[in-house]
Amino acid sequence: MLNFFTRIFQSANQRRLKDYQKIVSKITEQESDIANLSEEKFKSLFFEGDADQNKIVEVFAAVREAAKRAIGLRHFDCQLVGGLVLNGGNIAEMKTGEGKTLVATLPAVLNALNHKKVYVVTVNDYLAERDAEWMRPVYEYFGLSVGFLTSSQSFQDKQATYDCNIIYCTSSELGFDYLRDNMVLFKNQKSQKELNFAIIDEVDSILIDEARTPLIISGATDDDASAYPVFLKLLPQLKRQMREGTEEEPLTDSEKGDFLIDEKIRSVDLTDNGFEKVENFLADRGMIKPDESLYTTNNLKFLKYIQATLKANLLFEKNVHYVVESGKVVLIDDNTGRKLPGRRISEGVHQALECKEKVGIQQETQTLASTTYQNFFRLFDKISGMTGTADTEAAEFKQIYNMDVVVIPTNQPMVRNDVNDVVYVNEEDKFQALIKEIKTIHNKKAPILVGTASIESSEKLSKRLKKEGVRHQVLNAKYHEKEAGIIAEAGRPGAITIATNMAGRGTDIVLGGRNDNDQDWQQKHEEVLNAGGLHVIGTERHESRRIDNQLRGRSGRQGDPGYSKFFLSLDDTVLRLFIDENRKQLFSRLSDGMDDSSIEHPLLNGAIANAQKKIEGRNFEIRKQILEFDDVSNDQRLTVYELRNYYLDENDPSDLIKEYIENFLEKTTDKILPEDQAGNWNFDELANSLQASLTIAPDFKNLDKANMSFGKVMDFLNEFYLNFYHDKFEKLGNKKQELERQIAIQVLDACWKRHLQNVDSLRANIGLRAYAQRNPINEFKRESFEMFDAMIESFKDDSVRILFNIKIQTMSKQEFEQQKQQRLQQNQKSKTE
């Protein structure tokens, strides 16, 4: 079945490429017409700053010619195909080294000339700045402005960048600016403009790998950090339970433990025994009452502390998942191997890690604004992407983003030699074979890039090579500041580079090494070519085939020779967790009698591929579930932001405020004067309630209460309070609307912040509904929308209360100047002190 779908995809891909090739032929014909034009005629010929999608042939031909004139690079035909794919809102899979940076200029110019704001999105600030400056001369041929965003820019610089036609930026900076813009108090504090067209470089990294990590702006909470050391003391008293009991195989007393770990999904849960032990521990310390449960509302915070402590100590490994640096716990990206300074794990886990490593425990935070990359990029009118490795995730790109993956042939035939994996029974045998292979390749002067899965693994291999006297360089998150220098020299004859997944994605490893001012570079380049090019050795399979393909893709660029091979063992994480025991025993027996305990069997290659597919499928389900939950929150987010922008855009809020006042009066009155109990209405109680909320109450004494209907009461109250409100603010004149807007925005922000906190709590505990045979996502939808409706009502009511309670003070011009002088004098005094 899979082969059938593969054939369909391949044939569809080939048909698409044929269609694109017809357009490429037209572009080439058009190019020949303009190649001989003078600079002046060429610049004046095209579009005068205007072009629509129907002029794609003319624009692409012009961009090709402009690139040739401005930066000495002419788009290959395969790059033109890439540009056509991007312009259609799809993903171009182009192998590493095929010049994706140049490809982006084609759709960028076309859409910018069509008056669309274009964002070229990449993975870090360095690449954003480098690519913007590199391609700037091409864009300037068409009178287009280009800028780049960085995290260190001032607000003024950021606003100027967003005014450009084409903006190079990182996905995180773009996403956080969106959230920040929806927290400002005045319209002129916004920086971001229209979200028309995004071209996402390394699209798999941003839309797949980062999809599990939401963008969050947070603020401090009042959670008690001193609780974490208390729960750390409990940990040694807890025993691991190795399996779950079943009806067929119930647990014996000796097997029962306090927690269960599922390494496949990286989760840890308390057992019934564990809950009892934690409750006794807390009761002994007087933290809960002896007869109380952890699930009592007041005690849920303790459940969070123990779960965070278990996760931090049992699921997170130092130098694999994080490093300790300058007294801080810094996370490491599982996919790139890079440090993530400033990023913190929620639900108390980061604080528990800090407690574990005996560094300062930072105050926990609460969400002020958040979104996911999936829902953020859905805000764009059109998105497209480029990467060397998207084909394995084609189904997800189609399902989540409605983007097709088009695999584009390389400009030069690929001649890299991808050797079959070699698998060993244990890690020790693997490392011995690995070092032998490195020495053999090193002796023929070929450069070697050794890919490892973690800092710990890279340092373990480095120690072994040092013991053998083999010179090498190590590139991992600990030595990231040396990255540019190490990558620049990684292609030298005989160079050995051990690297985690961070190995210079976005930069080429040049065969022969960096050629700046190197007189012998050509000789070194030829020496490396003769030695078979860059040799890539993998020491472990990653959870995702894409990451393995990225490692292979460092070698064999643009028709260069290359070599790749993976050395694995049955102890490796992927094989240990995702190949069943019966098969592992079979594979172990296959190595009997072999000199080096290596295993070779077609079944093994299939088992490894299936293991990775299982993990990819599981990770896709996790990302899909995150999106399902965020889709619910996203509807609410967009509603709040739309309301917020209504007030920010300086609309007259009078009609809305009038509606809020009337709704507030009706709800208050309905509670105290129920329509079906007219004979028992208590007007004094209503007057007291309204007085307490709105500072004033009408005199009900003269009302004909015997003949009063609920509708007449409401007419009376609406007239009284709307007149009072009008009189109260009349003296402010035009400033009344600005005051209403500011109060509405700030009340909405406060209510939204509380709502996000409540939703976070609901999301953290919603999984328990499954035990009651309820669908967690359906329960989350229902309860969160009920909470949202209540939040909106609270916003309206709180706005009314504040507006009626606020005191209006006016002062003469003379009083204003006196206060101004007093403030200036106080400021001067504080400066001298």
N, C-alpha and C positions, 0 to 999 in steps of 0.2 A: 504493500500500500504506500509506504514512504517513498519507494523508488518511483511509483506512478506519479505522486505529487511532485517529486523532484524533476521528473521528465517534463511535466506540465510547466513548472516554473522555468526550467531551462529553455523550453520552446517559446514561452511567453517572453522571456528575457531576450531571446534571439530575434523574435519578431519586432520587439521594441527597438532594439539596436539597429535593425535594418531601416526602420522609419527614421530614426535619428540620423543615420548615415546619409539619407537623401537630403536632409536639411544641411548637414555638414558640407556636402558637395556644392550646394547653393552658396553657402558662406564663403567657400574657397573661390568660387567664381566671382563673387562680389568683391572679395579681397584683392583680386588681380586688377580690378577696375580702379581701386583707390591707392594701390601701393606706390604709384609714381607721382601722386599729387604732392605739391609743395606743402610745407608746414602750414602756411597761411590758408591755402585752399582746403587742406584736410580738416583743420580746426573749424573752419566756417561752414563746411559742407553739411555736417550732420546735426540736424534736429534743433539747433539753437536752444538746447536745454529742454527739449520736449520729444518724447517718443512713446508710442503705445506698443502693446504686445504684438501687434501685426507687423512691426518693423524688426522682428527678432533677427532676421538674416542680416539686414543692414547694420544693426547695432553690434551683433556678435563679430561681424567682419571688421567693423570700425575698432572695437575693443582689441581684437587680435593685432591689428595694425598699430594701434596706440601703444600696446605693450611692447611691440617690437621696437618702436621708435623711442619710447620713454625709458624702458629698463632693459632692452636688449633680449627680451624673451618673447618667443612666438608660440602661441597655444598650439599644441599638437592636436590632431583630429580627435583623439580620445579625450582630451581636455574640453574640446567643444561639446562632445557628447555629454560629458559631466555637467557642463553649464546648462545644457538643454534639460537634463534630468532635474537639476536644482530649480530651474525656472518653472518647471511643472509641479513644484511642491512635493518632490519625492527625494529619495536617498540615493546618492551615487556611491557605490562601493568601488573605491579605487585603491589599488595596492599602495603600500608605503613607498614614498619616493616618486610618485606619479605627478606631483605638483599641484596638490589640491588648493594651495594658497592662490595660485594663479587662476584656477578654475573659478573661484568665487567672484572674480572681477566681472565675469560675463553677465550673470543674472543681476549682480549688484548694480551695474551701470544701467541695464535695461529698466529695472524697476525704479531706480532713483530718477531716471529721466521721465518716468511715468508718474512722477510726483509721489512716490511711495518712500516712506522712511525705511531704510535698510539697515539691519543689524547683522554684522558678521560675528558670530558667537564662538569663542574658543575656550580652552580649559584653564589658562592662566594669564595674568597681567603681562608677563614677558612676551608671550606670543601675540597678544592683542596689540601691544605697542609695536613690536617688530613688524608684523604683517601690515599694519596701517601705514607705517612709514615707508615700507618696501613698495607697497602698491599705490601710494599717494600720487606719484607722477602720472600713472595711468588714468586715475579718476580726474585729475586736474585738466587733462586733455578735453574733457567734456564739461568743464566748468563746474564740476561737482566738488563739494567740500567733504573732507573726511576727518574724523577724530577718533580718539580711543579713550575708553573709560578705564580708570584704575581705582583701586580701593583707597588710595592715598590722596585723591583729588579733592580740592576745595569745592564748596557748593557752587561758587561762581564758575569755576573751570568745568564742572560737571554740566551746568546749564548750557555753557557754550558748546560743549561736546554734543549734547542732545539736539542742538540747533543744526548740526551738520546733516548733510544728505545721507552719508554712510558712516556708521558707527561700529568700530571694533570693540569688543567687550567680552568679559567672562559671563557665563550663565548666572553665577551667584551674584555678581554686582548688579546685573540687570534685574534679577528677581528681587533682591533686597531694595533696590531703588523703587520698584513697584510698591512694595510694602510700605516703605518710608513715605512715599508720596500720598499714601492713604492714611497717614497719621498726622499730616500737617494741619495747622490751624488756619492758614491763609493760602489762597490760590497761588500767589506769587512765590510760595515756598516749594512748589512742585518743580521737579526737574525733568521728568520723563515726558516724552511726546508720544505721538501715535505709534501703536505697535502694528506695523503693516506687514513687514516681511523679515523673517529671520533665516539666515543661512548658518547652520550649526556645524562647525568643524568638530571632528571626533564625536559625531552625534550619538554613537552607542554609549560612550562614556557619560554623556550628559543626560540623555533621555532613558537609558537603561540602568547603568550603574548607579547614578545619582538619584534615581527615582525612589529609592527606599529611604532617602534622607530628606525630610521636608525642610523648606526654608523657614526659619523661625527668628523673629525679633522678640527678645524677652526682657523682662525686668525683674528686679529682686523680689523675693518673698520673705516671709518671716518664719520659714521652717527652721527647726532646731537642729543645727549641725552637730551638736554634742551627742546626739543619739547614735551616730554611726559607730564611734568607738565602743559603745555599750554592746551593740549587736555583733561587732567583730569578736568580742570575748565569748559570745555564744557559739561561734562557728566550730571550734574544736570539739564541742560537745555533740555535734550532729554527725550522724553516720550516713554514708551513701547507700542507697538501695539500688541494686544492679539491674533489677527487672520489675516489670509490673506483674502482679498476680492475675491469674485467670481462673475460670471455673474448673478447667481441666487440670491446670497446674497451680493450685493456690500456694502462696508464700508460706514457707516454714518460719517459725519464730526467729531462727538465726538469720534468715534472709531479710527480714523486715528492717527498714531503715527510716531515715528522717527526710530524705530528699531524693528525687529522681532527676538525672541529667539526660537530656536527649541531644546528643552531639550533632545529629544531622540538622536539626533546626535551631541549635544553640539556645536551648531553653532549660530552665531548672525550676522544679516545683516541689513544694513541701508535700509530704505524705500526711496521712492522718496522724501517724506517730509524731511526725515533725511538728504539726500544729499543736499537739498536746504538749510537746517539750518546750516550744516557744512560749505558750501560755503559762506554763509553770515557771519558766525563767522570768517572765515579766511579773508574775504574781509575787514571786520571792523577793523581787526588788521594789514591790509596792507600786509598779507602773500601771498595773490593771488590778481590778478586784478579783479575788480568788474564783468567783463563780462566773466571771465574764468571759465572752468569746472574743477572738481576734476580729470577728466579723461584726461586732458591735460598732455602731457608727463612730463612737468616740475613739475606737481603737484601730480604725482602718489605717491611720498614719503609721502605726507600728508594723502593719503588714507590708507597707511600702518600704520601710527601713530594712526589714529582714529580707525581702525579695531583692532589693538593691544590693545588699551585702552578699547574698548568695551568688548573684550574677557577676558581681565585680571580682569575687575571689575564685569562682569555679569556671567561669566562661571566658574571662579576659586574661590573656597571658602577656606579661611584660616582654617587650621587644618583638612581639608578634602583632598584638592589637593596639599597643600604645608604647610610648617611651616616657621616661621621666626626665625632664629637662628644665634646669633653672628653677627647681622647686615646684614644677607644674606637671600634671599628667596631660600629655599631648597625644591625641588619637592618631592612628595610622590608617590610611585608606586601604581597605582590603584589595581593591582592584588596581590601584596605581602604585601602592607602596609609599606614597608621599605622606608627610606629616600634615595634619589638619589643625593648625594653631587657631584657637578661638572657638572651635567647634566642641560642643559638650553633649554628653549623652543625658537624656532626660530621665525622669522618674527616680532621681536620686542615685543613679548608678555611677555618675561621675564623682559625686561626693564620696561614695563608698570606695571608689578606686583611690581617691586622694587619701582616704583613711587607711586603706590597705598599704599604700606606699609611704605613709607617715610624712606627707607634705601638707601644707596648709589647706584646710577644707574651705572651699569658696562657698559663698551663700548660694542656695538653690534659687532658680529663676522660675518665673511663670510666663506663659505665652502672652505677648501683646498683639502680635500679628503673625500669621503663618500662611503658607500655601505650599503646594507640591510643584515640582518641575512640570509634571504632566499637565496640571491645570493652568499653570502660568503660561506655558507655551501654546496652550489652546486659545489664549486670548488674542494671538496674532491672526491677522487675516490669512497669512500663508506662512508655512514653515517648510524648510528643506534641510538636508543634511549631507555631510560627506564623512566617510571613514574607510579604513582598509578592511574592517571586519563588521559587517552588518548582516550578511546573508543568513547566519545561524539564528538571528532574531527577527527574520522577515515577518513571521506571523504576528509577533507582538507589535512591531511597528505598524502593521496594517490594522490590527484590532484596536489598538489604543489611540494611534495618531492618524489613521487612514492614509499612511504613506507607503508607497511601493518601494522596494529595494531593487535597483537596477545594477547588475554586476557589469562593470566596464572592463573590457580587455586591456591589458597593459600595452604601453607604447612599444616596448621591446619584449620579445618572448622571455618568459620566466625560465631560467636555467638552474635555479637553486636545487640542490640535491636534498630532499627531505627523507631521511633514513627512518625506518621503522623504530618504534620505541623498543628499548630493552629493559626488561623488568627483572628485579632480584627479589629473593625471598625476604631479605631484611635490609635495613638501612645501612648497616656496616658494610655489607658486600657491595651495595650500590656506591657508597662513597669511595671504596677502594677502586672499583672499575672506573668511576668518574675521574679520579685523579690520574689514573693510567691513561685515559683518553685525552685529558688535558695536556699531559706531558707529550704524548705522541703528536698531537696537532701542533703544539708549541715548537717541537723540534723542526717542523718544516716551515716555521716562521709565519704561519697564518695567524691573524688576530682572532681572539676567542671572546665571545660574550656568553657568560654563564648566568642563566636566569634562575633566581631562587624565589621561594614563596614568602619568605619573611626575613626580618633583620637577623633573627636568631639563626636561621639556616645559612644565611650569607656569612655570618661570623664564624659558624662552625666549620664551613668549607675553607674559609680564609685561614683559620688556625692550622688546618691540615696541610694546606699548600705551603704555609710558612715553614712548617716542620720539614717539608720536603725540599725546602730551599727554592721554591718557585715564586718569582716576583710577580705581583699582580696589584690591581687596584680594586677597591671595594666602593660600590655606589649604593647606598641605601638611605633611609630617612635620617639617619644620624649624621651623614656627611653630605647632605643635599646641597650645601653651599659650594661644594666642589664639582657639582654635576656638569656644568658647561665645560670645564677643563678636562674632566675624565672622558666625557663623550667625544670631545674634540680629538683625543689621542687614542680612542678605543679601536680605531681602524689601522693603527701602525703595525708594521710587520712584527709578529711575536707578542703583541699586547694581549694581556689577559685581564678582563674586566668582569668582576662578580657583581651582579646587580639584582635588586628586587624589581618588581614590575614597573618602577618609576623610570626605567632606563631611557630617558631622553625622548619620550614621545613628543613628536612635533619637530624634532631635529634629526638630521641625517648623520649616520656614522660614515664618514668619508673614508674610502679604502685608501690606505697610505697615510692617514692621519690628516690633521689640519694643514692646509697648504699655504697659509699666510707667510710670505717671505721665506719659504723653505725651498732652497735651491735644489735639494735632492728629492723633492716630493714626487716627481714623475717616476724616478727610479723606485721609490718605495711603493708607489701605486702599482707599478708593473710587478714588483716582487709579491705583493699581496694577491694580485690577479692570478699569477702563476701558482700561488700556494692554494688556490681554490676559493679566494674571497673570505668574507667574514664567516666564521664558524660559530653557530649558535647552539648552545647546549642547555637544555632544560633539566632541572633537577627534581621536578615534581609537576604533576598536572594540576592546573588551576581548576576551580569549580566550573569555570566557563571556558568553553572551547575558544571563544573570542580572544581571551587573554593569552592563551597558548598561541593562537594565530598571530597576535600582535608581536609576540616574542620572535616567532619565526620570521615575521615580516621585517625585522631589523636587517635581515640578510637578503641578498639577491635582488637589489633594487636596480631598475632601469637596465635590465639585461646583464647585470654583473653576475659573476659566479657566486655561489654561496652554498652553505651546508647547514642542516639542522638535525638534531637528534635529542630525544628525551631519555633520561636515565631515571627509572622509577623503582620503587620497592613496595611490597605488600604492606609495609608499615606506613606508607604515605597516607595522609588524611583522607583524600578522595577514595583511594582503594580500600582503606581500612573500614570506612564507614558505609560505603555504597556498593561493595561487592560482597555477596553473601558468603557465609563461612564455608559452605560445601564447595563452592567454586575455588575459594582461596586454598582449601586443603588439596583440591585437585591440582591447582597450579603449583603448589609446593612440591607435590610428588613428581611433577614434570621436570623439576630441577635436579632430582636425584641422579647422581652420576655425572652431572655437569661440573667442569673444572671450576667455574666461577659462580655457580648457583644461579645463573641467569635462566630466565624462562622464556621460551618462544613457542607460541601456539596461536592459531587464528582466533580461537575462542577468547583468548586474553585480550586481544585488540578490540574485539566486540564488546567484552565486558567493561573495558575502560570507557569506550564511547558511550555505552549505555549508562554507566555511572554518571558521566558528565551530563547526559541528556536528562537523567532523573533530577540532578541538582538544578539544571537550568529550568526544568519544568516547575520544580518547587519554588525557585526564586521568582519565576514569572507569576505564580499564584500569589506569592507574598506581595509583589508589586501591584498586582491586580486588586488584591484586598485593600491595600493602602489607598489605591485610587477610588475604590468603591466607598470607603469611609470618607475620603476627602471630597468626593463628588457631592455628598450630603452637605458637608461644611462649605463647599465652594458655592453652592446655591445661596446659602446664608451670607457668605462673604460678599458676593456680588450685590446682593440686596442692600447690605449695610453700606458698601462703598458707593452704590448708586445714590442712596439717601444722603450720604455724607457729601458727595460731589454736588448734589442739588443745593445744599447750603453753601458750600465753598464757592460755587459759581455765581454767587451774589444774586440769586433769585429772591424775589420778595416772598418771605416765609409767612406772611400774615394769614393767608387762607389755611395753611397747615396748622399754625398755632391756634387759630380759631377752632379748627376741627379737634385738636388735642384738648382744648378747654371744654368743649361741649361733651366729648367722650368721657373726660374725667368726671364732669358733673353728673352725667347719666349713670356711670358705674357706681359712684358714691351714693347717689340718691336711690338707685335700685337695691342696694344692700340694706338701706335703712328704711326705705318706704317701698316695700314690695308691692307691685301693682295689684296683686290678688288679695292684699290685706289693707285696702284703703281705709277701712273703718278704724284701724288700730295704728295709724301712722303717728310716729313720734317726731314732730318737727323740731323739738328742742334738741334731740339727739343729732338730727341732721345739721342743725345750726352749729352745734359744738364740733362736729366732725369737720365741717367746712371751715370753721374758724381756725381749727388747729392746722389744717393743710394750707389754707389760702390767706390767712391773717385777717380775714373779714367774713362776716356772715350777714345775710339780709334779715330784715325784721319780718317774721311770718305772722305777726299778731293781726294785721289788717286783712289777711287772706280769708276768703270765704271757703274755709276748709271743708265744709260739709259738701260743697259742690265741686271740689277740686279733683280733677283727673290727673293721672301721672303726666300726661302730655302737657297740661296747663302748668303743673309744677315746673316741668323742664323749661317751658317758655319763659316763665318768671325768672328762674335761675340763670338761664342763658343771657337774658337781657341785662340782669343785674351785674353779672360778673364780666360780661364783655364790655359794658359801659365803664365799669370800674377799671378794667385793664386799659381801655383806651385813654381814660383820664390820667391814669398813673404814668403812662409813657408819652403822653402828648408833648410834654415839654422837651423831650429828646429830639423831636423832629425826625430827620433822616437817619439819625444814629440809632433809632429804635430797631430798625431792621438788622443792623450789624450786631447789636447786642443779642437779638433773638437768634441770629445765626451762630454766634460764638457759644452761647449757652447750649443750643441744640447739639452742636458738634462735640463739645466737651462732655455733655451728658451721654451722648451716644457712644463716645469712646469708653467712658467708664462702664457702661452697661455691656458693651462688646467685650471688654477685658474680662469682666466677671463671667460672661457667657463662655468665653474660650476656656477659662479655668474649669467651669462646670462640665464642658464638653470633654476636656482632657480627662477628667475623673470618670465620666461616663464611659469614654473609650477604653480606659485602662481596665475597667471591671466588666465590660459588656460580654466578654468571652464566657463568663460564668453562666449566662443565660442558656448556653448550649446544654448544660446539665439539666435544665428544665424543658428540654426538647423544643427550644425556641431558636429561631434563626437570629444570630447576633446582629447581622447587618440590618435586618428588618426591624429589630428592636431598637437599634441605634437610630435608624431613620425616624421611627415613630417618636421616641423620647426626645431626641435632639430637636425635632421640629416643634414639639410641645414647649420645650425650653426656649426655643427661638421666639415663638409667638409671645411667650411670657416676657421675654427680654424686650421685645419691641413695645409691648404695653407698658413695661416699666420705664422705658426711655420716654415715652409720651407723658406719662404721669409725673415723672421726676422733673421733666422740662417745665411742666405747668407749675409744679410746686415752687421751683426755684424762681421762675419769672414772677410769681405773685409775692414771694418772700424777699426778693432782692430790694435793697434800698437805693433809691435814686437820689444822688447828690449832685447839685449844680453849683458852680462857683463863678464869680465874676472874673473878668480878664485879669484884674489886679491880684485877686487871690491866687489865680493860676500861676502868675509870674513869681509871686512870693514863694509858693511851694517849689517851683522850679529852681529858684536860687538856693533855697534850703537844701535841696537834694544835691546840687552842685557842690555846695560847701561841705556837706557830709562826705561826698566822694573824694574831694581833695584831702580832707582830714584823714580818711582811711588809707589813702595812698601814702601820705607822709609817715603814717604809723607803720 
